[in-house]
Amino acid sequence: MKFVRTILLLLGVAALTAFSASNWQPVELTVWDGLKLDTKLPALVIAAFLLGLLPMWLIHRATRWRLQRRINTLESSLASTASLSSTQLDAATRRAPETP
């Protein structure tokens, strides 16, 4: 699987390099009324891509972190329950109130 990921990464870098080489022209970007930014087109496209990617990547990492904490909590709860003997487990289930 790492081989496929490496091939895709190399193809992406090659495509980005080809795009940058063929579109290397200055672009004037008006940020505000009196503020203008002169930059090259590939830098502007890459910056816009990264600006859109960053929030989604942060949400992805936060969700994975939250779910990993939840999995760890459930696993530790299951491990503590599994360490009970069968008679203790039966007693614990009989004492638990039934919910409607």
N, C-alpha and C positions, 0 to 999 in steps of 0.2 A: 504494500500500500504506500510505503514511503517513496518507492520508485515512481509511482504514478503521480504523487504529489510533487515530486521534484521535477518531473517532466512538465507538468502543468505550470509550475512556477517559472521554469525556464521559457516556456512558450509565452507566458504573460510578460516577462521581462523583455523578450524579443519583440513582442507586439508594441510594448511601450517605447522601446528604443526606436523602432521603425516610425511610430507616430511622432515622436519627438524630432527625429531627423527630417521628416517631410514637412513638419509644421513649425519650424524654428523661425518664427517671425514676431516682431514686437507688437504688443497689444496695449492699448491705453484703456484703463479701467477707471471710470469715475466713481469714487467711493461716496463722496458727498459733493456738494455744489462746488466747493473750492479745492477739493482734494482729489488729485488724479494720481494713478499708479501706473507706471510704465513697467511692463514685465513681458516675458516670453509666453507664448500660448501654452506650451507643455507644462510650464510651472503653474499656470492658472488652472489647467484641467486637473493636474495631480493634486493641487491644494483643495480644489472643490470636491474631488473624490474622497480625500482623507477627512475633510470636514464633515461629509455625510456618513462616512464609515465609522468615525469615532463614537458617536452616541449609540449606534447599534451594537458595536463591540462592547461598550461599557455595560449596556443592558444585558447582553449575552453573558458576560463574565459575572455580573451580579446575580443573575438567575441561576447559573451553575453553582455559584458559591452558596446561595440559599438552599438549593435542592441538595447539595452535598451535605450541608449541616443537618438537613432533615433526614437524609438517609443514615447518617452517622447516629443520630438520636434514635431512630427506629431500630437500627442494628444493635445498639447497646441495650435498648429496652428488650429486644428479643433475646439477647444473650443472657440478660439477668433472669428473664422468664424461663428460659431453657435450662438454667442451672437449678431450678426447683425440682424436687423429687415429684413423682407422680401423686403421692398422697398430699403433698403441700399444694400442688397445682389443683387437685380436686377440691381441696378445702378453700382455696382462693376463689375458684369459680362458683362454689356454692354460696360464699359470703357476698359476692358481688350482686348488687341490686339489679333487677331486670328493668330495662327502660322500655316504656311503651312505644 
